């Protein structure tokens, strides 16, 4: 049974509600779900009615078949009885006229079949009756001064159950959340993990079912319009999910066991927008083949505008491959799609239309093929970095998308990140196993010819034997980068020497047993803790500080981060610094 984790995201300590609420399906919630579901709900009901009708017809056929079989059995029984009666008549005629030894006229001599019930002494048995007086059950009417002594009063038990449940769901201020997008065959869900570093504990707090295979996740600290929020800054804890479907779902992480997303971005009532869902096994096994297909498509990198896949301005029409939340303008969300467009969403703008779904406020046609990733600049609120299957990396401003800079790379783009210590530079991983860094100030303008759309990277790192499918760079430790590849290896890199000059070297390489690595991310509260997941649907927490090589290379930089943390004598978590959850859904297929 194939399963995988396609994406993970950390949630900073103190951000989730300490006491999450249970999902309440009341009248108002039913009305909201009906509006969000729109025509799709009617389609589901129609399909359900057809299924019920088909089952009823099948049941009628089965009943008729059973009735026919019963009639046949009844006829066979009648024929058998007639045959037995006929045989008895012949037997009586041939039998002797001597009377039986048992006198049938004597009722005091029962037959052997009736003797076992002892009917002659039935009335002689002693009665074991009970008292039927008016006060026979007076004990049940006892009065208790303290209701806790009354065995029939269970109010305290109910209160204890609620208290116990509240304690079980409690998320402490020292806990991190890790959201993992899991798919097993045709079933997809979000697993919300709680990671308690002090207690070395990692467990699934709750999960949320998804309608399609998730491809990307983004945590949002902003409550979308239409959701009740008492905070004037609309602070909240939400997760945005991009899937194989064109819609983007937003779920409230402070609500447990939710049945329907709190907000939907896109037109969820467009039947033509539905995408066939591959299984987890198909997605995992076809990774390399999909890359080959992308290379075939790259023969025509500059198609005419008339050949581009034009997408509606208000919503996507294909899978959502990337999401980016603007930390400087918290109401803005950016999405990149396989429909070749990048959409801008304003979560502060109330949903419109009868279905109450959000519509994009801007649509950008920046690439000629599927857009693999798009990221907001952490320092400039309107600047975007995007990369697509057309092999182009572009830096542009949402206020004027017609102007910007770009560079052509030699392979398909996998992942993008802005350099947290240099807002003008960015890092990209490629399908050919390389990791490169570029300075956006050294790139060519959009108006230049294709021959000049090349630029020398700041540095190039030959990181993996095949596609670099995941990476992250530490936001607090300069020069610390972690990468993961389809070759199943997780590698830690040092990008600079003590003086801050570029110096590329691998510090440690390790197979964590997650299969092909699809996600790597640094913990926002601990500089050396990372979460790793991949094609075996296993989430692993690795504390890099437990490795001697990491401590040796980054010792001075770790001390600059926090002098109170004793990284030299740090106690390893789990086994060899790795902590995981034993999962029944983990695939035993070594080829994953």
GINOR-V546557 format. One record per pair of residues at least 24 apart in sequence whose ideal C-beta (glycine too) atoms are under 7 Angstrom apart, sorted by sequence separation. I is the first residue (numbers start at 1). J is the second residue. D is the distance in whole Angstrom. If there is no record, write none. Layout:
i->{I	I}
j->{J	J}
d->{D	D}
This chain:
i->{174	188	217	341	342	436	514	546	188	316	340	367	388	464	513	545	188	216	224	387	434	435	514	546	214	215	246	316	340	434	488	490	215	311	340	366	434	435	463	488	512	214	215	245	340	342	387	433	434	488	543	183	213	220	245	309	311	340	366	433	486	490	512	543	547	183	210	212	213	244	309	340	385	407	433	527	546	212	308	338	342	433	461	485	541	181	210	212	244	385	425	433	435	484	211	337	433	527	543	227	336	366	393	405	433	542	181	227	336	362	407	431	435	484	542	226	336	364	406	407	483	541	179	224	336	405	406	430	482	540	541	224	405	429	508	541	334	373	378	405	406	540	372	375	377	385	387	508	539	334	372	373	375	378	404	429	490	507	508	538	539	208	275	373	375	380	403	459	461	507	273	275	315	342	379	458	314	315	378	393	395	408	459	538	314	377	407	408	427	507	537	267	313	406	407	469	470	475	267	395	407	435	469	470	472	474	482	484	537	538	190	266	321	322	469	470	471	472	537	206	208	266	313	321	322	324	326	334	336	470	472	477	536	537	190	206	321	322	324	327	476	536	311	322	324	329	433	492	328	414	420	474	344	414	429	326	414	415	420	415	417	536	308	421	535	492	498	494	179	308	190	192	213	212	303	302	512	301	246	213	246	246	246	248	297	246	480	244	177	516	243	477	515	242	242	478	242	265	477	242	477	240	477	476	269	169	248	268	268	301	267	301	186	266	265	297	298	186	240	242	264	265	298	185	264	185	263	294	184	183	215	216	215	216	218	220	215	216	218	216	218	222	221	222	294	291	225	224	225	225	226	222	225	226	225	226	291	19	302	20	19	19	20	18	18	16	14	13	13	16	13	13	11	10	11	10	11	8	9	8	8	7	5	6	5	291	5	6	3	4	3	3	1	2	1	287	15	7	6	7	9	11	6	7	9	7	9	17	16	15	36	11	33	36	40	40	287	38	39	38	23	284	21	23	20	21	22	23	25	20	21	22	23	20	23	16	17	16	284	4	2	3	2	2	4	4	2	284	38	38	36	35	36	35	36	197	202	193	195	176	176	178	180	182	180	178	200	200	202	204	202	203	200	202	184	7	8	10	6	7	9	12	13	5	8	10	12	4	5	10	10	8	8	5	5	4	4	8	5	4	3	5	3	3	2	1	2	2}
j->{198	212	241	365	366	460	538	570	213	341	365	392	413	489	538	570	214	242	250	413	460	461	540	572	241	242	273	343	367	461	515	517	243	339	368	394	462	463	491	516	540	243	244	274	369	371	416	462	463	517	572	213	243	250	275	339	341	370	396	463	516	520	542	573	577	214	241	243	244	275	340	371	416	438	464	558	577	244	340	370	374	465	493	517	573	214	243	245	277	418	458	466	468	517	245	371	467	561	577	262	371	401	428	440	468	577	217	263	372	398	443	467	471	520	578	263	373	401	443	444	520	578	217	262	374	443	444	468	520	578	579	263	444	468	547	580	374	413	418	445	446	580	413	416	418	426	428	549	580	376	414	415	417	420	446	471	532	549	550	580	581	251	318	416	418	423	446	502	504	550	317	319	359	386	423	502	359	360	423	438	440	453	504	583	360	423	453	454	473	553	583	314	360	453	454	516	517	522	315	443	455	483	517	518	520	522	530	532	585	586	239	315	370	371	518	519	520	521	586	256	258	316	363	371	372	374	376	384	386	520	522	527	586	587	241	257	372	373	375	378	527	587	363	374	376	381	485	544	381	467	473	527	398	468	483	381	469	470	475	471	473	592	365	478	592	550	556	553	239	368	251	253	277	277	368	368	578	368	315	283	316	317	318	320	369	320	554	319	253	592	320	554	592	320	321	557	322	345	557	323	558	323	561	561	355	256	335	355	357	390	357	391	277	357	357	389	390	279	333	335	357	358	391	279	358	280	358	389	280	280	319	320	320	321	323	325	321	322	324	323	325	330	330	331	412	412	347	347	348	349	350	347	350	351	351	356	431	166	450	169	169	170	171	170	171	171	173	173	174	177	175	176	176	176	177	178	179	178	179	179	180	181	180	181	181	467	182	183	182	183	183	184	184	185	185	486	221	214	214	215	217	219	215	216	218	217	219	237	237	237	260	237	260	264	268	269	516	268	269	269	255	516	254	256	254	255	256	257	259	255	256	257	258	256	259	253	254	254	535	280	279	280	280	281	283	284	284	592	354	355	355	355	356	356	357	526	541	539	541	523	525	531	533	537	539	539	573	574	579	581	580	581	579	581	585	518	519	521	518	519	521	524	525	518	521	523	525	518	519	524	531	531	533	533	534	534	535	539	537	537	537	539	585	587	587	587	589	592}
d->{6	6	6	6	6	5	5	6	5	7	7	6	6	7	7	5	6	4	6	4	6	4	6	4	5	5	5	6	6	7	6	6	6	4	7	6	6	5	6	6	5	5	7	7	6	6	5	6	7	7	7	5	6	7	6	6	5	6	7	6	5	7	6	5	7	7	7	4	5	5	5	6	6	6	4	7	3	5	7	4	5	6	7	6	7	4	6	4	5	6	6	6	6	3	7	6	7	5	5	6	4	7	6	6	6	6	6	7	7	7	5	5	7	5	5	7	6	5	6	7	7	7	6	7	4	4	6	6	5	6	4	4	6	4	5	7	5	7	6	6	6	5	5	5	6	5	6	5	7	6	7	6	7	7	6	5	6	5	6	6	6	6	6	4	6	7	6	5	5	6	5	6	7	6	4	7	4	6	6	7	5	5	6	6	5	6	6	6	6	5	6	7	7	6	6	7	5	7	4	7	5	6	6	6	5	5	6	6	6	5	7	4	7	7	6	5	6	5	6	5	6	6	4	6	7	6	5	7	7	4	5	5	6	6	7	6	6	4	5	6	5	5	7	5	5	5	7	6	4	6	6	6	6	6	7	6	6	6	4	6	6	5	7	6	4	6	7	5	5	6	7	7	6	6	6	7	6	7	6	7	4	5	6	6	6	7	6	5	7	7	6	6	4	3	7	6	7	5	5	5	7	5	6	5	5	6	6	6	6	6	7	7	7	6	7	7	7	6	6	7	5	4	6	5	7	6	6	5	6	4	6	7	7	6	4	5	6	5	6	5	5	4	6	6	5	6	7	4	6	6	6	6	5	6	7	7	5	6	6	5	7	6	7	6	6	5	5	6	6	6	7	6	6	6	4	6	7	6	5	7	5	4	5	5	6	6	5	7	7	6	7	4	7	7	7	6	7	6	6	7	4	6	6	5	7	5	5	7	5	5	7	7	5	6	6	6	7	7	4	4	5	7	7	7	5	5	6	5	7	6	7	6	5	5	6	6	4	6	4	5	7	5	5	3	7	5	6	5	7	4	6	6	6	4	7	7	6	6	6	6	6	5	6	6	5	7	5	6	5	7	7	6	6	5	5	7	4	6	5	5	7	4	5	7	6	6	6	7	7	5	7	5	5	4	7	7	5	7	5	5	4	6	5	5	6	7	6	7}
